[in-house]
Amino acid sequence: MEREDMKPSGPPPLKGIRVIDLTRIIAGPYCTMVMGDLGAEIIKVEQPKIGDETRAWGPPWVREVSAYFIAMNRNKKSLTLNFKHPQGIEIFRNLARHSDVLLENFRPGTMDELGVGYEALKEINPRLIYCDVTGYGTQGPYRDKPGVDVIVSAIGGLMSITGPPEGEPVKVGVPLTDVLTALYSFGAVSSALYQREQTGKGQRISLNLLAIQLATLINIGSNYLVGGVIPRRWGSAHPNIVPYEAHKAKDAFLIFGVINERMWKSFCTLLSMEEMKDDPRFADNAARLKNRNALMEIIDRKLAEKTVDEWIPLFDQAGIPCGPINTFDRVFSDAQVQHLGLVQEVEHPHYGKVRVVGPPATFSESAVGIQCPPPLLGEHNREILTRLLDYSEEQVKSFQDQGVL
């Protein structure tokens, strides 16, 4: 398999970078998990006894922790701190003094109210890169509105273009706005780390789900800004290219895209319908857009003659992008997915073996990958306090007795 063949031996790209993860749910935790895959030390600071809400978002469960939590929290050490206790804040300040990056997704202003906002932490650690992730930004009329993926995708237009043409708007099957925000955050923090190497200074980065939702509307947003036409829902179809959508074969669904005129001619040959090449209704993409419905009826009748597994090799031979619309059992048994080694096992001393989707990036020189399994709540309290922050065992016990941890 590709991952085994490379076997890079160099240190991970982010080795030596310490990250304080004050985030919960998806956007922040996914970002820090990716940083952990690349070698960063991630300290996930959680509320005592409760922790990240997604720990309880089950079933399914692995012991007492949800599959949801496991999906976004490998490579992390868990430290529980009570921010309502002065000693908890003091410990946190000490941790910030020894860290490179901090990510938080509290309500705007919360960190300042606690006395550990960017300006306060910059005084004790000028090299700190501070990244806040909010729903709508730190200023403006939506400042205090809770940032929830599905709500932002509604306000930001994504839901209005998702779903069948004549049906109701629907959400994307995964919280895509959160995931995109995580990846934007990862890129922004990595860029700030690179700049710090040149200037010696940290900085504050602010990202919000709404801005990222709009930034990732790409051609659909551009279609409106340029053409002034409000986009509609197209189901699996493409608003600008025909044919480019899902169709029912004899047994199941497949999807393909004819993206140029060369492919169109190959497609007509593939269907044994050479006459369509000279049909003025389908002469070019503009004509096919105009006569979309008529063309779809022809294609549907023809595709119903064979199964998906019979059609796919024919499309591949013709050089036309095509694939089955797989259910998840077929996704994870797919030959290419297995060849890439994307599903990996991580061993946890409490949970046992857990299967996860591993990091998608490979490096020729850097050893990257799963560093450690998702942590138990507060699993690393003693390790972080004694080894990193130099508190004594007696102090740690005192913190526990006082409810600081």
Number of C-alpha atoms within 10 A of each C-alpha: 10 10 16 9 7 14 15 16 12 12 14 19 17 18 15 13 17 21 26 25 26 20 23 23 19 24 27 27 29 25 26 33 27 24 24 29 27 26 24 24 24 26 24 27 25 23 17 17 12 11 20 22 13 19 21 16 15 14 11 11 15 16 10 13 21 17 21 19 24 19 18 23 29 25 25 29 25 23 26 21 25 21 18 11 13 12 17 18 18 13 19 17 18 17 18 21 18 16 21 21 26 24 24 23 23 17 18 21 13 13 16 13 9 13 13 17 16 21 15 14 20 20 11 14 20 16 21 27 25 24 24 25 25 26 27 23 22 18 10 8 9 12 16 16 13 15 22 18 22 19 15 24 23 17 13 19 18 24 19 18 20 19 18 15 14 10 11 12 18 17 19 14 6 10 15 18 26 28 19 19 28 25 18 17 25 20 13 16 23 16 11 22 23 12 14 16 11 9 10 12 16 20 19 16 16 15 21 23 26 24 15 20 23 18 12 14 15 10 12 18 18 11 16 12 11 9 9 10 9 12 14 16 21 16 17 15 19 14 17 15 17 25 22 18 19 19 22 19 23 18 12 15 16 21 20 18 20 21 16 13 13 11 16 22 18 19 23 15 15 16 15 11 14 14 9 19 18 10 11 10 18 20 15 15 20 14 14 20 18 13 14 17 11 12 17 16 10 12 18 15 13 16 18 15 13 14 16 22 15 12 20 19 13 15 18 12 10 15 14 21 15 20 19 19 16 13 8 9 8 12 14 15 10 12 10 12 13 13 12 13 16 17 14 14 15 17 13 14 7 10 16 12 14 15 13 18 13 18 18 12 12 16 16 11 14 18 18 24 20 20 17 16 22 23 22 18 22 20 13 17 19 18 15 17 19 14 10 12 15 12 15 13 12 9 13 17 13 13 17 13 10 12 14 21 24
